[in-house]
Amino acid sequence: MAAKKKTLYLYEALELRSEYDARIKTLKDCLPESKQNRDRFSFTRDDGIRRPSPDFDVASARKDLRKIEIKRRKLNSSIQRANFNHFINFNGDSINLSEALEMRKALNEQIGEFHNQVVTSSYQKVIYKEGRDIVEENEISYADAVKNLEQARLAFRELNRKLRLASFETLVDFQDE
C-alpha cells in the first residue's frame, strides 16, 4: 500500500519550522566548533580540556544536524508555496499570503513612523527671541497624526486576523516523519 502524503495546516507547519529551528540551534551549540567560538568571547576560569560525554557522538550530531537542516529547507519551501497559492481579501483586493505578509511588515513600519509623528506633533517648538515667542507650526497636526496612527493600527489588526485565520485554512504539502 502506497504511503499517503499527509498535509499540515499552515499554523502546524509554522510551529514545526520553529521546532526545527530550536533543534538546529541545540545541535549546533553542542558541536565543538560552536563551543570554541563561544569560549573565545567569554571569560572562563576553567582551563581544563573538554571532551565529549560518553553518550554524545559528534559525528552523529553533525549527521542529525544536516538531516534536520534539509527537512527545514523542504518545509520552508512548502510553506512558501502555500503562501503563494492561498489568497485572502483585504481592502477589496485579493492578495496571496506572501503579499499579505509583506503588507503586514510595511504596516508595522508605518505604525512606527506614525507613532513618531504623534509624539513630534504633540508639542510645538517655541523659540524665545527678543522678548517675544516664535512658535514653529508642526508639519502635521496632532489630530491628523493620531488619526493616521489609529487607521494604520486598525488595518494592521484586520490584516493580522485574516492571516491568522488563513493559517488554519491553508494546507501545506509536507509530511514530518
C-alpha positions as CSV (number, residue, x, y, z in Angstrom):
1,M,0.0,0.0,0.0
2,A,1.4,3.4,-1.0
3,A,2.0,5.8,1.8
4,K,-0.4,8.7,1.6
5,K,1.3,12.1,1.9
6,K,-0.1,13.9,4.9
7,T,-0.6,17.6,4.7
8,L,-0.3,20.1,7.6
9,Y,-2.2,23.2,8.2
10,L,-0.1,26.3,7.8
11,Y,-0.1,27.0,11.6
12,E,1.2,23.5,12.2
13,A,3.9,23.9,9.6
14,L,5.0,27.2,11.2
15,E,5.1,25.5,14.6
16,L,7.1,22.6,13.1
17,R,9.6,25.1,11.5
18,S,10.1,26.7,14.9
19,E,10.7,23.3,16.4
20,Y,13.3,22.5,13.7
21,D,15.0,25.9,14.3
22,A,15.3,25.0,18.0
23,R,16.7,21.6,17.3
24,I,19.2,23.0,14.9
25,K,20.3,25.6,17.5
26,T,20.7,22.9,20.1
27,L,22.7,20.6,17.9
28,K,24.9,23.5,16.7
29,D,25.6,24.6,20.2
30,C,26.7,21.1,21.1
31,L,29.3,20.9,18.4
32,P,32.9,21.5,19.4
33,E,33.5,24.3,16.9
34,S,30.5,26.2,18.3
35,K,31.7,25.8,21.8
36,Q,35.2,27.0,20.8
37,N,33.7,30.1,19.2
38,R,31.6,30.9,22.3
39,D,34.6,30.4,24.6
40,R,36.7,32.8,22.5
41,F,34.3,35.7,23.5
42,S,33.8,34.8,27.1
43,F,35.9,34.5,30.2
44,T,36.1,31.1,31.9
45,R,38.1,30.2,35.0
46,D,38.3,26.5,33.9
47,D,41.3,25.9,31.8
48,G,40.7,22.2,31.6
49,I,40.4,20.2,28.4
50,R,36.9,19.3,27.3
51,R,35.9,16.1,25.7
52,P,32.5,14.7,24.5
53,S,30.5,12.8,27.1
54,P,30.4,9.0,26.6
55,D,26.9,9.1,25.2
56,F,27.4,12.1,22.9
57,D,28.7,11.3,19.4
58,V,29.9,14.4,17.5
59,A,29.7,12.7,14.1
60,S,26.2,11.5,14.8
61,A,25.2,15.0,15.9
62,R,26.6,16.5,12.7
63,K,24.6,13.9,10.7
64,D,21.4,14.7,12.6
65,L,22.0,18.4,12.1
66,R,22.3,18.1,8.3
67,K,19.2,16.0,8.2
68,I,17.2,18.5,10.2
69,E,18.6,21.4,8.1
70,I,17.4,19.6,4.9
71,K,14.0,19.0,6.4
72,R,13.7,22.6,7.4
73,R,14.6,23.8,3.9
74,K,12.0,21.5,2.4
75,L,9.4,22.6,4.9
76,N,10.2,26.2,4.3
77,S,9.8,25.7,0.6
78,S,6.4,24.1,1.1
79,I,5.3,27.0,3.4
80,Q,6.3,29.5,0.7
81,R,4.4,27.5,-2.0
82,A,1.3,27.6,0.2
83,N,1.8,31.3,0.9
84,F,1.8,32.0,-2.9
85,N,-1.2,29.7,-3.6
86,H,-3.6,30.8,-0.9
87,F,-5.4,34.2,-1.3
88,I,-7.3,36.4,1.2
89,N,-9.4,39.5,0.6
90,F,-8.0,42.7,2.1
91,N,-9.2,46.3,1.3
92,G,-11.2,45.0,-1.6
93,D,-8.3,43.2,-3.2
94,S,-7.5,39.5,-3.5
95,I,-3.8,39.1,-2.4
96,N,-1.8,35.9,-1.7
97,L,-0.4,35.3,1.8
98,S,3.1,36.2,0.7
99,E,1.9,39.7,-0.4
100,A,-0.2,40.0,2.8
101,L,2.9,39.2,5.0
102,E,4.9,41.9,3.2
103,M,2.0,44.3,3.6
104,R,1.8,43.5,7.3
105,K,5.5,44.2,7.7
106,A,5.1,47.5,5.8
107,L,2.1,48.4,8.0
108,N,4.1,47.7,11.1
109,E,6.8,50.1,9.9
110,Q,4.2,52.7,9.1
111,I,2.8,52.4,12.6
112,G,6.3,53.2,14.0
113,E,6.5,56.2,11.7
114,F,3.0,57.4,12.7
115,H,3.9,57.0,16.3
116,N,6.9,59.3,15.9
117,Q,4.6,61.8,14.1
118,V,2.1,61.7,17.0
119,V,4.9,62.3,19.6
120,T,6.5,65.1,17.5
121,S,3.2,66.8,16.8
122,S,2.1,66.7,20.5
123,Y,4.3,69.8,21.2
124,Q,5.1,72.9,19.3
125,K,8.6,74.3,19.2
126,V,8.8,77.7,20.8
127,I,11.8,79.9,20.2
128,Y,12.2,82.9,22.6
129,K,13.7,85.8,20.7
130,E,14.0,89.4,21.7
131,G,11.2,89.4,24.2
132,R,8.7,87.5,22.1
133,D,7.9,83.9,21.4
134,I,8.1,82.5,17.9
135,V,6.1,79.3,17.5
136,E,7.1,76.9,14.8
137,E,4.0,75.1,13.5
138,N,4.1,71.3,13.2
139,E,4.2,69.8,9.8
140,I,1.1,67.7,10.6
141,S,-1.4,68.5,13.3
142,Y,-1.7,66.3,16.4
143,A,-5.3,65.3,15.5
144,D,-4.3,64.2,12.0
145,A,-1.2,62.3,13.3
146,V,-3.4,60.4,15.8
147,K,-6.0,59.7,13.1
148,N,-3.3,58.3,10.8
149,L,-1.8,56.1,13.5
150,E,-5.2,54.8,14.5
151,Q,-6.1,53.9,10.9
152,A,-2.8,52.1,10.5
153,R,-3.3,50.2,13.7
154,L,-6.8,49.1,12.7
155,A,-5.6,48.0,9.2
156,F,-2.7,46.0,10.8
157,R,-5.2,44.3,13.2
158,E,-7.6,43.4,10.4
159,L,-4.8,42.0,8.2
160,N,-3.2,40.1,11.1
161,R,-6.5,38.5,12.0
162,K,-7.0,37.4,8.3
163,L,-3.5,36.0,8.2
164,R,-4.1,34.1,11.4
165,L,-7.4,32.7,10.1
166,A,-5.7,31.7,6.8
167,S,-3.1,29.7,8.8
168,F,-6.0,27.5,10.0
169,E,-7.4,27.1,6.5
170,T,-4.3,26.7,4.3
171,L,-2.8,23.3,3.7
172,V,1.0,22.8,3.4
173,D,2.1,19.8,1.4
174,F,4.7,18.4,3.8
175,Q,5.0,15.3,5.9
176,D,7.2,15.0,9.0
177,E,8.4,11.6,9.9
